Amino acid sequence: MRGLRVDWFLQAIPGMGVTKVERLLTELGIRPTARLGGLRIRQRTALRVQVVRLFRHYLPHLRGTLLVLVGPTAVGKGTIVSWITQNYPEFVLSVSATTRKPRRGEREGEHYYFVAESEFDRLITAGELLEWATVHESHRYGTPQAPVEDLLDQGKNVILEIDIQGARSVAKRVHGALRVFVAPPSFEELERRLAQRGTEDGTEREVRLRTAVSELAAQDECDFVVINSVVEHAGQSIVDLVFGSTHQTASKE
């Protein structure tokens, strides 16, 4: 595959003739005779994005990938998600419901749906949550199922930023979900990031660090592990995993 010419590869896509291929490669700055394995990283990434878009155009029933992003507190999952959604519009973050109070800068309906305990109970009873869990021995988090299914059917790659408990539930209920564990470079760095965040007191930080130990021990349950040393590198690695996975398949309808 790495030795295949780029123009031949693109011409194999339904609906892509010679003229369309030449126009696309000119826009991307790629020689038609270039080999897939010889492309620079930026060219390869740009080509991959265009190929996914082409398949979505010519195969409108192509369903998106459910990306389950797991990792301990303060590892930088939220920052990675922001980088991905800002650079790749095909990715959207599923908005979770939670019983905890908003942190500084968090907005209702954008970062979370902040609900009362009684409303969370209603969501569980009504079967409206894809998964839910009690996190850090206090607050509950859950993923509303209907919006996720709608986005996947639209061909969007939907990101769930959840804990390991939630990931286990999703694995049981959703076939083909891609689970990626985001790990810190070291536990000491995780402690530093948590302290620097400054949103928890000493007691709560200890609880979160104890939870982090058990979460790190469970990382092998996920399909892939990505170390977050540099946000851009970690984000790009995760995007490449989604675009390179076989999880994205056409609907049989």
C-alpha positions as CSV (number, residue, x, y, z in Angstrom):
1,M,0.0,0.0,0.0
2,R,2.9,2.4,0.8
3,G,4.3,2.0,-2.7
4,L,1.0,2.8,-4.4
5,R,0.8,6.0,-6.4
6,V,-1.4,8.7,-4.9
7,D,-3.4,9.3,-8.1
8,W,-4.1,5.6,-8.6
9,F,-5.2,5.4,-5.0
10,L,-7.7,8.3,-5.3
11,Q,-9.0,7.1,-8.7
12,A,-10.1,3.9,-6.9
13,I,-12.6,5.9,-4.8
14,P,-16.2,5.8,-6.3
15,G,-16.9,9.0,-8.2
16,M,-13.3,10.2,-8.5
17,G,-12.2,10.5,-12.1
18,V,-8.8,11.7,-13.5
19,T,-9.8,15.4,-13.6
20,K,-11.1,15.5,-10.0
21,V,-8.0,13.7,-8.8
22,E,-5.7,16.1,-10.5
23,R,-7.6,19.1,-9.1
24,L,-7.5,17.7,-5.6
25,L,-3.8,16.9,-5.7
26,T,-3.1,20.4,-7.0
27,E,-4.9,21.9,-4.1
28,L,-3.0,19.7,-1.6
29,G,0.4,20.3,-3.3
30,I,1.0,16.6,-3.9
31,R,2.5,15.2,-7.1
32,P,0.2,12.7,-8.8
33,T,3.1,10.2,-9.2
34,A,4.1,10.5,-5.5
35,R,3.9,7.3,-3.5
36,L,1.7,7.0,-0.4
37,G,4.7,6.0,1.7
38,G,6.7,9.0,0.5
39,L,4.3,11.7,1.6
40,R,5.3,14.1,4.4
41,I,3.3,14.0,7.6
42,R,1.4,17.2,6.8
43,Q,0.6,15.9,3.3
44,R,-0.5,12.5,4.6
45,T,-2.8,14.1,7.2
46,A,-4.4,16.5,4.6
47,L,-4.9,13.6,2.2
48,R,-6.5,11.4,4.9
49,V,-8.9,14.1,5.8
50,Q,-9.9,14.6,2.1
51,V,-10.4,10.8,1.6
52,V,-12.7,10.6,4.6
53,R,-14.7,13.5,3.2
54,L,-14.9,12.0,-0.2
55,F,-16.2,8.7,1.1
56,R,-18.8,10.6,3.1
57,H,-19.9,12.4,0.0
58,Y,-20.1,9.4,-2.3
59,L,-21.2,7.0,0.4
60,P,-23.7,9.1,2.4
61,H,-24.6,6.2,4.8
62,L,-21.0,6.0,6.2
63,R,-21.4,6.1,9.9
64,G,-19.1,7.9,12.2
65,T,-16.8,6.5,14.8
66,L,-17.6,6.6,18.5
67,L,-14.3,7.6,20.1
68,V,-14.1,6.8,23.8
69,L,-11.4,8.9,25.5
70,V,-10.4,7.6,28.9
71,G,-7.7,8.8,31.3
72,P,-7.0,9.9,34.9
73,T,-7.9,13.4,36.2
74,A,-5.7,16.3,35.0
75,V,-4.1,14.2,32.3
76,G,-5.3,16.7,29.7
77,K,-8.2,15.0,28.0
78,G,-10.2,18.2,27.7
79,T,-7.3,20.1,26.2
80,I,-6.8,17.3,23.7
81,V,-10.5,17.3,22.8
82,S,-10.4,21.1,22.2
83,W,-7.4,20.7,19.9
84,I,-9.0,17.9,17.9
85,T,-12.4,19.6,17.4
86,Q,-10.8,22.9,16.5
87,N,-8.6,21.3,13.8
88,Y,-10.9,18.6,12.6
89,P,-14.6,19.6,12.1
90,E,-15.5,15.9,11.5
91,F,-15.1,15.4,15.3
92,V,-17.6,16.6,17.9
93,L,-17.7,16.2,21.6
94,S,-20.7,14.5,23.2
95,V,-22.0,16.7,26.0
96,S,-22.4,14.8,29.2
97,A,-24.8,15.3,32.1
98,T,-23.4,15.7,35.6
99,T,-24.5,16.4,39.1
100,R,-21.4,18.4,40.0
101,K,-21.2,22.2,40.1
102,P,-19.7,24.1,37.1
103,R,-16.0,25.0,37.2
104,R,-14.7,28.4,36.2
105,G,-15.3,28.9,32.5
106,E,-17.6,26.0,31.9
107,R,-20.9,26.7,30.2
108,E,-24.2,24.9,30.3
109,G,-24.9,22.8,27.2
110,E,-21.4,23.3,25.9
111,H,-19.2,21.6,28.4
112,Y,-21.8,19.7,30.4
113,Y,-25.5,19.6,31.2
114,F,-25.5,20.5,35.0
115,V,-28.5,18.7,36.5
116,A,-29.9,18.1,40.0
117,E,-29.7,14.6,41.6
118,S,-33.4,14.1,41.0
119,E,-33.1,14.9,37.3
120,F,-30.2,12.5,37.0
121,D,-32.3,9.8,38.6
122,R,-35.0,10.4,36.0
123,L,-32.6,10.0,33.1
124,I,-31.4,6.7,34.5
125,T,-35.0,5.4,35.1
126,A,-36.0,6.5,31.6
127,G,-33.1,4.7,30.0
128,E,-31.9,7.9,28.3
129,L,-28.2,7.4,29.3
130,L,-25.7,5.5,27.2
131,E,-23.6,5.1,30.3
132,W,-23.3,6.7,33.7
133,A,-21.1,6.4,36.8
134,T,-20.2,7.9,40.1
135,V,-16.8,9.5,39.9
136,H,-14.3,10.3,42.7
137,E,-16.8,9.0,45.3
138,S,-19.1,11.9,44.9
139,H,-20.6,13.2,41.6
140,R,-22.4,11.3,38.9
141,Y,-21.7,11.7,35.1
142,G,-23.7,10.2,32.2
143,T,-23.9,10.3,28.4
144,P,-27.3,11.0,26.8
145,Q,-27.7,8.4,24.1
146,A,-30.0,10.0,21.5
147,P,-27.8,12.9,20.6
148,V,-24.8,10.5,20.2
149,E,-26.7,8.2,17.8
150,D,-28.0,11.2,15.8
151,L,-24.4,12.5,15.3
152,L,-23.0,9.1,14.3
153,D,-25.7,8.7,11.8
154,Q,-24.7,12.1,10.3
155,G,-21.2,10.7,9.8
156,K,-19.6,12.6,12.6
157,N,-16.9,11.1,14.8
158,V,-18.3,11.5,18.3
159,I,-15.9,11.9,21.3
160,L,-16.9,10.6,24.7
161,E,-14.7,12.0,27.4
162,I,-15.5,9.6,30.2
163,D,-14.0,7.5,33.0
164,I,-13.0,3.9,32.9
165,Q,-16.3,2.8,34.4
166,G,-18.2,4.5,31.6
167,A,-15.9,3.1,29.0
168,R,-16.7,-0.4,30.3
169,S,-20.4,0.3,29.9
170,V,-20.0,1.7,26.4
171,A,-18.0,-1.4,25.3
172,K,-20.9,-3.6,26.3
173,R,-23.6,-1.5,24.6
174,V,-21.9,-0.1,21.4
175,H,-20.2,-2.3,18.9
176,G,-17.2,-0.8,17.2
177,A,-16.4,2.0,19.7
178,L,-12.7,2.9,19.7
179,R,-11.3,3.2,23.2
180,V,-8.2,5.3,23.6
181,F,-6.5,5.7,27.0
182,V,-4.7,9.0,27.6
183,A,-1.8,8.5,30.0
184,P,0.6,11.1,31.6
185,P,4.3,11.0,31.0
186,S,4.7,10.1,34.7
187,F,2.7,10.0,37.8
188,E,4.7,12.9,39.2
189,E,3.7,15.0,36.2
190,L,0.1,14.0,36.8
191,E,0.4,15.2,40.4
192,R,1.9,18.5,39.2
193,R,-0.9,19.1,36.7
194,L,-3.6,18.4,39.3
195,A,-2.0,20.8,41.8
196,Q,-1.5,23.5,39.1
197,R,-5.2,23.3,38.1
198,G,-6.1,24.5,41.6
199,T,-9.8,23.5,41.4
200,E,-9.7,21.0,44.3
201,D,-8.6,21.2,47.9
202,G,-6.0,18.9,49.4
203,T,-8.5,16.2,50.4
204,E,-10.2,16.1,47.1
205,R,-6.8,16.0,45.3
206,E,-5.9,12.9,47.4
207,V,-9.2,11.2,46.4
208,R,-8.6,12.0,42.7
209,L,-5.0,10.6,42.8
210,R,-6.2,7.4,44.4
211,T,-8.7,7.1,41.6
212,A,-6.0,7.8,39.1
213,V,-3.9,4.9,40.4
214,S,-6.8,2.4,39.7
215,E,-7.5,4.0,36.3
216,L,-3.9,3.8,35.2
217,A,-3.9,0.1,36.2
218,A,-6.9,-0.5,33.8
219,Q,-5.4,1.2,30.7
220,D,-4.8,-2.2,29.0
221,E,-8.6,-2.5,28.7
222,C,-8.5,0.1,26.0
223,D,-7.7,-0.4,22.3
224,F,-4.8,2.1,22.4
225,V,-2.7,4.1,24.8
226,V,-1.5,7.6,23.9
227,I,0.9,9.5,26.2
228,N,0.1,13.2,26.5
229,S,3.5,14.9,26.7
230,V,2.6,17.5,24.0
231,V,-1.1,18.2,23.3
232,E,-0.7,18.6,19.6
233,H,1.2,15.3,19.2
234,A,-1.3,13.4,21.4
235,G,-4.3,14.9,19.5
236,Q,-2.9,14.1,16.1
237,S,-2.1,10.5,17.2
238,I,-5.7,10.0,18.3
239,V,-7.0,11.5,15.0
240,D,-4.7,9.2,13.1
241,L,-6.0,6.2,15.1
242,V,-9.6,7.1,14.1
243,F,-8.9,7.7,10.5
244,G,-6.7,4.6,10.2
245,S,-9.1,2.3,12.1
246,T,-11.4,-0.2,10.5
247,H,-14.2,0.9,12.8
248,Q,-15.6,3.4,10.3
249,T,-17.9,1.3,8.1
250,A,-20.8,1.9,5.7
251,S,-24.3,1.4,6.9
252,K,-26.0,-1.7,5.5
253,E,-29.2,0.1,4.9
